[in-house]
Amino acid sequence: MDIKVLGPGCPNCQRLERIVREAVQEMGMEATISKVTDMRQIMSYDIVGTPGLVINGKVVSSGRIPSKAEVTTWLANAAMAESGS
């Protein structure tokens, strides 16, 4: 699974990354988590504001910090889509 946290590195972006890493670890998933800080790359995702969260190329959140429960749901949905279920 490919996860990208979009943002310039602000405290909210760091908080989102921490939530994502915790959710991935708690779910026992294998994922590549990367931070995208280049504004041109961030803008290519057409998000409203940072922080943004992209899972497997799909923007699932922008301009806010989602709860860990929301992130867990998005990860589970992405995992099901990957497995074709």
PEMODA-V996121 format. One record per residue. N is the residue number from 1. RES is the residue in one small letter. SS is DSSP state (2 for helix, 1 for strand, 0 for the rest). PSI is psi in radians with two decimals (* if undefined). D_FIRST is the distance of its C-alpha to the first C-alpha in whole Angstrom. Layout:
# PEMODA-V996121
n=N res=RES ss=SS psi=PSI d_first=D_FIRST
n=N res=RES ss=SS psi=PSI d_first=D_FIRST
This chain:
# PEMODA-V996121
n=1 res=m ss=0 psi=2.43 d_first=0
n=2 res=d ss=1 psi=2.06 d_first=4
n=3 res=i ss=1 psi=2.32 d_first=6
n=4 res=k ss=1 psi=2.31 d_first=10
n=5 res=v ss=1 psi=2.07 d_first=13
n=6 res=l ss=1 psi=2.24 d_first=16
n=7 res=g ss=0 psi=2.82 d_first=20
n=8 res=p ss=0 psi=-0.04 d_first=22
n=9 res=g ss=0 psi=0.28 d_first=22
n=10 res=c ss=0 psi=2.92 d_first=24
n=11 res=p ss=2 psi=-0.65 d_first=25
n=12 res=n ss=2 psi=-0.66 d_first=23
n=13 res=c ss=2 psi=-0.72 d_first=20
n=14 res=q ss=2 psi=-0.67 d_first=20
n=15 res=r ss=2 psi=-0.76 d_first=20
n=16 res=l ss=2 psi=-0.77 d_first=17
n=17 res=e ss=2 psi=-0.73 d_first=15
n=18 res=r ss=2 psi=-0.76 d_first=17
n=19 res=i ss=2 psi=-0.78 d_first=16
n=20 res=v ss=2 psi=-0.81 d_first=12
n=21 res=r ss=2 psi=-0.72 d_first=13
n=22 res=e ss=2 psi=-0.78 d_first=15
n=23 res=a ss=2 psi=-0.77 d_first=13
n=24 res=v ss=2 psi=-0.78 d_first=10
n=25 res=q ss=2 psi=-0.79 d_first=13
n=26 res=e ss=2 psi=-0.54 d_first=15
n=27 res=m ss=2 psi=-0.15 d_first=13
n=28 res=g ss=0 psi=0.57 d_first=12
n=29 res=m ss=0 psi=2.75 d_first=8
n=30 res=e ss=0 psi=2.18 d_first=7
n=31 res=a ss=0 psi=2.60 d_first=5
n=32 res=t ss=1 psi=2.05 d_first=6
n=33 res=i ss=1 psi=2.13 d_first=8
n=34 res=s ss=1 psi=2.69 d_first=11
n=35 res=k ss=1 psi=2.33 d_first=14
n=36 res=v ss=1 psi=1.96 d_first=16
n=37 res=t ss=0 psi=-0.21 d_first=20
n=38 res=d ss=0 psi=2.13 d_first=21
n=39 res=m ss=2 psi=-0.60 d_first=23
n=40 res=r ss=2 psi=-0.74 d_first=23
n=41 res=q ss=2 psi=-0.74 d_first=19
n=42 res=i ss=2 psi=-0.79 d_first=19
n=43 res=m ss=2 psi=-0.45 d_first=22
n=44 res=s ss=2 psi=-0.31 d_first=20
n=45 res=y ss=0 psi=-0.06 d_first=18
n=46 res=d ss=0 psi=0.90 d_first=21
n=47 res=i ss=0 psi=2.73 d_first=21
n=48 res=v ss=0 psi=-0.71 d_first=24
n=49 res=g ss=0 psi=2.99 d_first=23
n=50 res=t ss=0 psi=2.73 d_first=21
n=51 res=p ss=0 psi=2.70 d_first=19
n=52 res=g ss=1 psi=2.71 d_first=17
n=53 res=l ss=1 psi=2.22 d_first=13
n=54 res=v ss=1 psi=2.21 d_first=11
n=55 res=i ss=1 psi=2.09 d_first=7
n=56 res=n ss=0 psi=0.76 d_first=6
n=57 res=g ss=0 psi=-0.05 d_first=10
n=58 res=k ss=1 psi=2.21 d_first=12
n=59 res=v ss=1 psi=2.13 d_first=14
n=60 res=v ss=1 psi=-0.29 d_first=14
n=61 res=s ss=1 psi=2.53 d_first=17
n=62 res=s ss=1 psi=2.55 d_first=19
n=63 res=g ss=0 psi=0.17 d_first=22
n=64 res=r ss=0 psi=2.96 d_first=22
n=65 res=i ss=0 psi=1.90 d_first=20
n=66 res=p ss=0 psi=2.77 d_first=19
n=67 res=s ss=0 psi=2.85 d_first=20
n=68 res=k ss=2 psi=-0.58 d_first=17
n=69 res=a ss=2 psi=-0.72 d_first=18
n=70 res=e ss=2 psi=-0.80 d_first=17
n=71 res=v ss=2 psi=-0.74 d_first=13
n=72 res=t ss=2 psi=-0.74 d_first=13
n=73 res=t ss=2 psi=-0.79 d_first=14
n=74 res=w ss=2 psi=-0.71 d_first=12
n=75 res=l ss=2 psi=-0.74 d_first=9
n=76 res=a ss=2 psi=-0.74 d_first=11
n=77 res=n ss=2 psi=-0.72 d_first=11
n=78 res=a ss=2 psi=-0.67 d_first=8
n=79 res=a ss=2 psi=-0.70 d_first=8
n=80 res=m ss=2 psi=-0.69 d_first=11
n=81 res=a ss=2 psi=-0.67 d_first=11
n=82 res=e ss=2 psi=-0.67 d_first=8
n=83 res=s ss=2 psi=-0.13 d_first=11
n=84 res=g ss=0 psi=0.27 d_first=14
n=85 res=s ss=0 psi=* d_first=15
